[in-house]
């Protein structure tokens, strides 16, 4: 049985701490959503108002089918981005992973460690059998990061004229 806590637990690594995403990071989250480098790799997005984003952030701790974390470098405590387990499938014990890092925090290992922490939690603590994700085919930096953690290629697919690679990780394929 996979039981999702209503509040994302704090996960701490050597370089990052992940804690519940909520309205306390509204200004930084708004900047993340408007970061052109982040938008380039996360694909087409809706247009949101700051008020809608605030309401959405307030609702994050009360979800029972997903977990949303804010990523903070331990050294500074700044908001570096978000990482999410969503799309819970209780039948297959599977969830999807999504991550977005602010431009100034990319290429420093924060994303890799955050992904490792979340996959470890999902596979070992929640008891998931599999974690999946989709990544644009030309996002080579992300491919290397996911493969480093243990994600493996599943297939390619098209969505809104963009080609993605579907990847997955299971307890057997994880590198941690």
N, C-alpha and C positions, 0 to 999 in steps of 0.2 A: 504494500500500500504506500503510495506517495502522498504525503501530507505537506502542503505548502504553508509555512507559517504566515500569519497576517502582517508581520513586519520582517523585513530582510535582516538576518542576523549580521552583526559586524564580523567581517573576515579580515584578518591582518596577515600581511606578508612581510618580507624584509624591507620592501621599498614602498608598498602601498597599503592603505587601509580602505576597505569598502564598507560603507554604511548605508542605511536606508536613505534612498532618494526621497527628498521632500521639499517643501516650499522654502526651506532655509537657503537653498542654492538658486533661487529664482533668477537673480541678475546674471549669475555665471551661466546658468542653463540657457537663458535667453541668448547670451553671446555664443554658446555652443551651437544653438539652432541656426544662428545667423553667420556662422563661420563658413566662408566659401570653400575652404579645403575639406571641411567635414561634409558639407553638402555635396561636394563632388563625388565622394565615395559612399555616401549613404543613399544615393538615388533620389528620384523625384519625391518631393514631399509636399504636403499641404501647407497652406499659409495659415499661421496661427497668430492670434493676438496675445499680448502679454497676459491679459486677464484669463484667457482660456488655458494658457500654460500654467499659470498659478493654480487654477482649479484642478488641473490634471496632476500637478505635483502634490497638492494637498491630498488627493485621493490615492496616491501610491501605497501608503502603509496599510490600507484596508483591502487589498486585493487578495483573493484566495486561489488564483490560478497563475500567478506570476510573481517574480521578485525583481525589484528595481534597486540597484545600488548606485551611489555616487562614488567615484574614484578619487582618492586623495593621496598625493605623495606624502609619505610619513614625515619627510624632512620639513615640509612647509605647511601641510594641511590644506593647501589650496584645492579648489575644485578643478579636477583634470578631465572629467568626463563622466560617462555613465556606462554601466554594463547591466544587461537584463537577461533573465531567463523568462521566456514567455511561451505562449502556444502550448500549454500543458495538454498532453494526451494521456489520460489515465490508463487507457487500455494497453498502450504500448510502453508506458512509463518513459515517455520522451518529452523533451522540451527543446525550444529553440534558443540560441544565444545571439545576442546583438550587443555591439559595443560601439561607442563613439568617443573619441578623445579630442579635446581642443588642440588646435594646431601646435601651440607652443609646448605641449606635453608629448607629442609624437616622437618616435625614434629614440626613446630613452628607457625602454623596457617596462614601462608602467602597464601598458596594454597586455603584454605577455604574462606578467605576473597576475594581473587582474583576471585574465582568462583562466590561468591555472587554478587560482583560488576558487573561482566560480565552478569550474568543471569538477574539481575535487569535492566541493560541497554538494553539487548536484548528483554525482555518481556515488559518492561514499556516504553522505549524510541523508540526502533525500531518497536515495535508492533508485535513481533513474537508471534505465538500461542504456539510454542513448541521449546525446545532445547534438542537435543539428544546427546548421547555419547556412546562409547564402552569402556569397561574396562576388562582387563584380570580377569578371575574368581578367581585366587589366589592372586590378589592385594587387600587384605583385608583393608589395610589402606586407599586406594582410595575409596573403597566401602563406608566405614564409612563417609568419607568426603562428597561424593556426596549425601548420604542419609541425612546428617546433613543439607545440603543446601535445600533439598527437592526433589532430583531426586528419581524416582521410577523405580523398575525392570520392564522390558518389556518382554525380552526373552533372551535365550542364543543362540550363534551361533559359528560356526567354521570358522577359516580363517588361512590358512597355518599351520595346525596342532595345533593351539592355540584356546582354548575355551574362548570366550568373553561373557560378559553380556551387553546387550543393556539396557540403562536407558534413562529416559526422565523427563523433568520438564516442567510444564505449569504454567500459572499464578495461577491456582487453587491449585497446589501442592507445590508452593514455600513457604519456611518458613521465608520469609522476607517481 
